[in-house]
């Protein structure tokens, strides 16, 4: 039997078919692998993305009942006019009037007042607000600090601003002095430079009128003994009807009360010759802001209400309420 002659460079049809089928299979496999890789990369990228941090909630979830938060003994001291009232009238005055709010877990308040025998009066207002932040990236305490800061600015107490760092000037190399015997212009000669040869300049003399002494301040040069601002005399600046700064009773920050606190003090007229002083103590504890407003009104020729007395009473009540929040 004669064998079939084999010609180099020719591929049998069977092998061609097998190669084509193998190529299709490899192509399909490669396509599936590529698609699967792209999908896996997408899934991994999503899984690896960092979650947005959520700010912690405030410490307080509810508020206390305001009218019952102040002891009766403290109210009698704050409202001395209740001593002259009948038992029924005194009980009503000490009971107080609750503020109308729509959510007692968010804000509560109470007001007490009593007239005195000389026509004056005392009035106490308590306001307690629990602040809630609806931004998941901002904490409740941060929002409460914003509420507190607005109250502080309204009382005329500035918020300290961190100092801006001053850029450091680049260092410079040493300055070469002119050679000995050479003037500043570079011409040889004796000049006025002395032994070093460097020219010197003598500043012009300043003429001061006889009998006048001067002192330099940040605002310029003024005759000694003449104040350059109202602060030098200890008098309050315009637009601040508060206690003078020299008494230590001016609006200021307070220590040892909540996370941060301040006291405000304003004296104004109350009709006719009457005077009215309003003292406010505001403090923040976590996400709760408490405001104690205590005012006294006098009439006729009676002296103005005493600033220290009102401030002491208001601060004592504020500390009592701060302890109440800790219960």
C-alpha positions in Angstrom: 0.0 0.0 0.0 1.4 3.4 -1.0 1.9 5.9 1.8 0.5 9.4 1.6 3.3 11.8 0.9 3.9 14.5 3.6 4.7 18.0 2.5 6.5 20.3 4.9 4.8 23.6 5.8 1.3 22.2 5.4 -1.0 21.5 8.4 -3.5 18.8 8.1 -7.1 20.0 8.2 -7.7 18.0 11.4 -5.0 19.9 13.2 -6.2 23.2 11.8 -9.7 22.6 13.3 -8.2 21.5 16.6 -6.1 24.7 16.7 -9.1 26.9 15.9 -11.2 25.3 18.6 -8.4 25.6 21.1 -8.1 29.3 20.2 -11.8 30.0 20.7 -11.7 28.2 24.0 -8.7 30.2 25.2 -10.3 33.4 24.0 -13.5 32.7 25.9 -11.5 31.8 29.0 -9.4 35.0 28.8 -12.5 37.1 28.3 -14.2 35.6 31.4 -11.0 36.1 33.4 -10.8 39.7 32.3 -14.4 40.4 33.2 -14.1 38.8 36.5 -10.9 40.8 37.4 -12.6 44.1 36.6 -15.6 43.2 38.7 -13.4 42.1 41.6 -11.5 45.4 41.4 -14.7 47.4 41.6 -15.9 45.4 44.6 -12.6 45.7 46.4 -12.6 49.5 45.9 -16.0 49.8 47.4 -15.1 47.6 50.3 -11.9 49.5 51.0 -13.5 53.0 51.2 -13.3 54.6 54.7 -16.6 55.2 56.5 -17.5 58.8 57.4 -16.9 59.3 61.2 -19.9 60.0 63.3 -19.6 62.6 66.1 -20.5 61.4 69.6 -23.9 62.3 71.0 -24.4 64.7 73.9 -24.2 63.6 77.5 -27.8 64.6 78.4 -30.9 63.1 76.9 -33.6 64.7 79.1 -33.9 67.8 81.3 -35.1 68.3 84.9 -38.3 70.1 85.9 -37.3 73.7 86.2 -39.8 75.2 88.7 -39.1 72.5 91.2 -35.3 72.6 90.7 -34.8 75.7 93.0 -35.2 75.0 96.7 -37.7 77.1 98.6 -35.1 78.5 100.9 -33.1 79.8 97.9 -36.2 81.4 96.4 -37.0 83.2 99.6 -33.5 84.8 99.6 -33.8 85.7 95.9 -37.3 87.1 96.4 -37.2 89.0 99.7 -40.6 90.6 99.0 -42.3 87.2 99.6 -41.8 87.7 103.4 -44.6 90.3 103.5 -47.1 88.2 101.5 -49.8 86.0 102.9 -49.3 82.3 103.0 -51.4 81.7 99.9 -49.7 84.5 97.9 -46.3 83.4 99.0 -46.9 79.8 98.0 -48.1 81.0 94.6 -45.0 83.3 94.1 -42.6 80.6 95.1 -44.3 78.0 92.9 -43.2 80.0 89.8 -44.6 80.0 86.3 -43.3 77.4 83.8 -42.3 78.5 80.4 -44.4 77.3 77.5 -42.3 74.9 75.4 -43.2 72.2 72.8 -40.6 69.7 73.9 -39.6 69.5 77.5 -36.7 67.2 76.7 -35.2 70.0 74.5 -36.0 73.2 76.5 -37.6 74.2 79.8 -37.8 77.4 81.9 -39.5 79.0 84.8 -40.1 82.5 86.1 -40.5 83.9 89.7 -41.2 87.4 90.8 -42.2 89.4 93.9 -42.7 93.1 94.7 -41.1 94.8 97.7 -42.8 97.1 100.2 -40.9 100.2 98.8 -42.3 99.7 95.3 -39.4 97.8 93.9 -39.3 94.2 92.7 -37.2 91.1 92.1 -37.5 88.8 89.2 -35.8 85.4 88.5 -35.8 83.7 85.1 -34.4 80.2 84.5 -33.8 78.9 81.0 -32.4 75.4 80.3 -31.7 74.3 76.7 -30.5 70.8 75.6 -28.8 71.3 72.2 -29.0 68.6 69.5 -26.9 68.6 66.4 -28.6 67.1 63.3 -25.2 67.0 61.5 -23.6 63.6 62.1 -20.1 65.1 61.7 -20.8 67.7 64.4 -21.3 66.7 68.1 -24.1 68.0 70.3 -21.5 69.6 72.6 -20.0 71.6 69.7 -23.4 72.9 68.8 -24.1 73.8 72.4 -20.8 75.8 72.5 -22.0 77.8 69.5 -25.2 78.7 71.4 -23.2 79.6 74.5 -20.7 81.8 72.4 -23.6 83.8 71.0 -24.8 84.6 74.5 -21.3 85.5 75.6 -20.8 87.9 72.8 -24.2 89.5 73.5 -23.1 90.1 77.1 -20.1 92.1 75.7 -17.5 89.5 76.6 -15.1 89.0 73.7 -14.1 85.5 72.7 -10.3 85.0 72.8 -8.7 84.6 69.3 -5.6 82.5 69.0 -2.6 84.6 68.0 -1.4 84.3 64.4 2.1 82.9 64.3 4.7 85.5 63.0 6.8 84.2 60.1 10.5 84.1 60.9 12.7 86.3 58.8 15.4 84.4 56.9 18.9 84.7 58.4 21.3 87.0 56.7 25.1 86.6 56.4 27.6 88.9 58.1 28.1 92.4 56.8 31.6 93.2 55.7 32.8 96.5 57.1 34.8 98.9 54.9 38.6 98.7 55.1 40.4 100.8 57.6 41.0 104.3 56.4 38.2 104.1 53.9 35.1 106.2 54.1 31.6 104.9 53.6 31.7 106.0 49.9 34.8 104.0 49.3 37.2 106.9 49.0 40.4 106.8 51.1 40.7 109.4 53.8 40.4 110.0 57.4 36.6 110.8 57.4 34.5 110.5 60.5 34.5 106.7 60.8 36.9 106.5 63.7 39.3 103.7 63.9 37.1 101.2 62.0 36.6 103.5 59.1 32.8 103.0 59.1 30.8 106.2 58.6 28.4 107.1 61.5 25.3 109.2 61.5 24.3 111.4 64.4 20.4 111.6 64.7 19.0 115.1 64.9 18.3 116.3 68.4 14.6 116.4 69.4 13.4 119.7 70.9 11.0 119.4 73.8 9.2 122.4 75.2 10.4 123.2 78.7 8.3 121.8 81.6 6.6 119.1 79.4 7.3 115.4 80.2 6.1 112.8 77.8 5.5 109.1 77.9 5.2 106.7 74.9 2.2 104.4 74.7 0.8 102.1 72.0 -1.5 104.9 70.8 1.3 107.5 70.5 3.1 110.1 72.6 0.9 111.9 75.0 1.6 114.3 77.9 2.2 112.4 81.1 -0.8 112.3 83.4 -3.3 112.8 80.6 -5.2 109.5 79.9 -5.3 108.4 76.3 -8.6 106.4 76.7 -11.4 105.9 79.1 -9.8 102.7 80.3 -7.1 104.8 82.1 -9.7 106.3 84.3 -11.4 103.0 85.1 -14.7 104.3 83.6 -16.7 101.9 81.4 -16.4 102.4 77.7 -19.3 103.9 75.8 -22.2 101.5 75.1 -21.4 99.2 78.0 -23.8 100.0 80.9 -22.1 97.5 83.2 -20.3 97.7 86.5 -16.9 99.6 86.2 -13.9 97.5 85.4 -12.1 98.7 88.5 -14.6 97.0 90.8 -13.9 93.5 89.6 -17.7 93.1 88.9 -17.6 93.7 85.2 -18.9 91.1 82.7 -16.3 88.3 82.8 -15.7 84.6 82.5 -16.2 82.5 85.5 -14.2 79.4 86.7 -15.4 76.3 88.4 -18.9 76.3 86.8 -19.7 73.7 84.2 -17.4 73.4 81.2 -17.4 77.2 80.6 -19.3 80.1 82.1 -19.6 83.9 82.3 -21.5 86.5 84.3 -23.1 89.6 82.7 -24.1 92.8 84.6 -26.1 95.7 83.2 -27.6 98.7 84.9 -30.3 100.8 83.3 -33.3 103.0 84.0 -36.6 101.6 85.0 -39.1 104.5 84.4 -38.9 107.8 86.2 -36.0 107.9 88.7 -36.0 104.1 89.1 -33.1 101.9 88.3 -32.9 98.3 87.2 -29.9 96.0 87.3 -29.9 92.7 85.4 -27.4 90.0 86.2 -27.1 86.9 84.0 -25.0 83.8 84.7 -24.7 81.4 81.8 -22.9 78.1 81.8 -22.5 75.1 79.5 -22.2 71.5 80.6 -21.7 69.1 77.6 -24.8 69.8 75.4 -26.9 71.7 78.0 -26.8 75.5 78.3 -28.3 77.0 81.4 -29.1 80.7 81.8 -29.9 82.3 85.2 -31.3 85.9 84.9 -31.7 87.8 88.1 -33.0 91.4 88.1 -33.9 94.0 90.7 -35.8 97.2 90.2 -35.8 100.2 92.5 -38.0 103.3 92.5 -37.8 106.9 93.4 -34.7 108.0 95.2 -33.7 104.5 96.4 -30.1 103.6 95.5 -29.3 101.5 92.5 -29.4 97.7 93.1 -26.1 96.4 94.5 -24.0 94.6 91.8 -22.1 92.3 94.1 -25.2 91.2 96.0 -27.0 90.2 92.8 -24.0 88.5 91.2 -23.3 86.4 94.3 -26.9 85.3 94.5 -27.1 84.4 90.8 -23.8 82.5 90.9 -24.9 80.5 94.0 -28.0 79.5 92.2 -26.1 78.6 89.0 -23.8 76.3 90.9 -26.7 74.7 92.6 -28.2 73.9 89.2 -24.9 72.6 87.9 -25.0 70.1 90.8 -28.5 69.3 89.9 -27.4 68.3 86.4 -24.9 65.9 87.9 -27.6 63.9 89.7 
